Amino acid sequence: MDIIETIKDQISKNTILLYMKGSPNAPQCGFSAKAAQVVMGCGEKFAFVDILQNPEIRANLPKYANWPTFPQLWVAGELVGGSDIMVEMFEKGELQALIKEAASKANA
């Protein structure tokens, strides 16, 4: 499977997916730590991909997403954005609503 197909497959199979450096319990950069913290704060299960362990994804996802940086949060197949956007949405209550709605549709 080519790397773009792998990325598409990951995004389609995981309702809430965080591409990050490290893991939610052991983030490898401050932005990934912030991102994981706000997603965990939404109270739903989510998948993650450690881009440091997946250099092909790290190299190709920015082109696919048309978003140059990590972390990247994908919800219901759509790119939400990076850590600054996630934090801002969380502070407004928008991220919680988006994630809860996506999770409830996925679990229905």
Contacts in CASP RR format, 6 or more apart in sequence:
PFRMAT RR
TARGET T0000
AUTHOR 0000-0000-0000
METHOD contacts of the structure
MODEL  1
MDIIETIKDQISKNTILLYMKGSPNAPQCGFSAKAAQVVMGCGEKFAFVD
ILQNPEIRANLPKYANWPTFPQLWVAGELVGGSDIMVEMFEKGELQALIK
EAASKANA
1 9 0 8 1.000
3 56 0 8 1.000
3 57 0 8 1.000
3 60 0 8 1.000
4 60 0 8 1.000
4 64 0 8 1.000
6 56 0 8 1.000
6 57 0 8 1.000
7 57 0 8 1.000
7 60 0 8 1.000
7 61 0 8 1.000
7 64 0 8 1.000
8 64 0 8 1.000
10 17 0 8 1.000
10 47 0 8 1.000
10 49 0 8 1.000
11 17 0 8 1.000
11 74 0 8 1.000
11 77 0 8 1.000
12 77 0 8 1.000
14 46 0 8 1.000
14 47 0 8 1.000
14 74 0 8 1.000
15 46 0 8 1.000
15 75 0 8 1.000
15 76 0 8 1.000
15 77 0 8 1.000
15 102 0 8 1.000
15 103 0 8 1.000
15 105 0 8 1.000
15 106 0 8 1.000
16 39 0 8 1.000
16 44 0 8 1.000
16 45 0 8 1.000
16 46 0 8 1.000
16 47 0 8 1.000
16 73 0 8 1.000
16 74 0 8 1.000
16 75 0 8 1.000
16 99 0 8 1.000
16 102 0 8 1.000
16 103 0 8 1.000
17 46 0 8 1.000
17 47 0 8 1.000
17 48 0 8 1.000
17 49 0 8 1.000
17 73 0 8 1.000
17 74 0 8 1.000
17 75 0 8 1.000
18 24 0 8 1.000
18 35 0 8 1.000
18 36 0 8 1.000
18 39 0 8 1.000
18 46 0 8 1.000
18 47 0 8 1.000
18 48 0 8 1.000
18 49 0 8 1.000
18 71 0 8 1.000
18 72 0 8 1.000
18 73 0 8 1.000
18 74 0 8 1.000
19 48 0 8 1.000
19 49 0 8 1.000
19 51 0 8 1.000
19 57 0 8 1.000
19 61 0 8 1.000
19 70 0 8 1.000
19 71 0 8 1.000
19 72 0 8 1.000
19 73 0 8 1.000
19 74 0 8 1.000
20 27 0 8 1.000
20 32 0 8 1.000
20 35 0 8 1.000
20 36 0 8 1.000
20 48 0 8 1.000
20 49 0 8 1.000
20 50 0 8 1.000
20 51 0 8 1.000
20 70 0 8 1.000
20 71 0 8 1.000
21 27 0 8 1.000
21 28 0 8 1.000
21 29 0 8 1.000
21 31 0 8 1.000
21 32 0 8 1.000
21 50 0 8 1.000
21 51 0 8 1.000
21 52 0 8 1.000
21 70 0 8 1.000
21 71 0 8 1.000
22 28 0 8 1.000
22 29 0 8 1.000
22 32 0 8 1.000
22 50 0 8 1.000
22 51 0 8 1.000
22 52 0 8 1.000
22 53 0 8 1.000
23 36 0 8 1.000
23 48 0 8 1.000
23 50 0 8 1.000
24 36 0 8 1.000
24 39 0 8 1.000
24 40 0 8 1.000
24 48 0 8 1.000
27 33 0 8 1.000
27 36 0 8 1.000
28 50 0 8 1.000
28 52 0 8 1.000
30 83 0 8 1.000
31 69 0 8 1.000
31 70 0 8 1.000
31 71 0 8 1.000
31 82 0 8 1.000
31 83 0 8 1.000
32 70 0 8 1.000
32 71 0 8 1.000
32 83 0 8 1.000
34 83 0 8 1.000
34 86 0 8 1.000
34 87 0 8 1.000
35 71 0 8 1.000
35 73 0 8 1.000
35 82 0 8 1.000
35 83 0 8 1.000
35 86 0 8 1.000
35 87 0 8 1.000
36 48 0 8 1.000
36 71 0 8 1.000
38 83 0 8 1.000
38 86 0 8 1.000
38 87 0 8 1.000
38 90 0 8 1.000
38 95 0 8 1.000
39 46 0 8 1.000
39 73 0 8 1.000
39 86 0 8 1.000
39 95 0 8 1.000
39 99 0 8 1.000
40 46 0 8 1.000
41 90 0 8 1.000
41 96 0 8 1.000
42 90 0 8 1.000
42 95 0 8 1.000
42 96 0 8 1.000
42 99 0 8 1.000
42 100 0 8 1.000
43 96 0 8 1.000
43 99 0 8 1.000
44 99 0 8 1.000
44 100 0 8 1.000
44 103 0 8 1.000
45 103 0 8 1.000
46 99 0 8 1.000
49 57 0 8 1.000
51 57 0 8 1.000
51 58 0 8 1.000
51 61 0 8 1.000
51 70 0 8 1.000
52 58 0 8 1.000
58 70 0 8 1.000
61 70 0 8 1.000
61 72 0 8 1.000
62 68 0 8 1.000
62 69 0 8 1.000
65 72 0 8 1.000
65 79 0 8 1.000
67 79 0 8 1.000
67 81 0 8 1.000
67 82 0 8 1.000
69 82 0 8 1.000
70 82 0 8 1.000
71 82 0 8 1.000
71 83 0 8 1.000
71 86 0 8 1.000
72 79 0 8 1.000
72 80 0 8 1.000
72 81 0 8 1.000
72 82 0 8 1.000
73 79 0 8 1.000
73 80 0 8 1.000
73 81 0 8 1.000
73 82 0 8 1.000
73 86 0 8 1.000
74 80 0 8 1.000
75 98 0 8 1.000
75 99 0 8 1.000
75 102 0 8 1.000
76 102 0 8 1.000
76 105 0 8 1.000
76 106 0 8 1.000
80 86 0 8 1.000
80 89 0 8 1.000
80 95 0 8 1.000
80 98 0 8 1.000
86 95 0 8 1.000
89 95 0 8 1.000
89 98 0 8 1.000
90 96 0 8 1.000
END
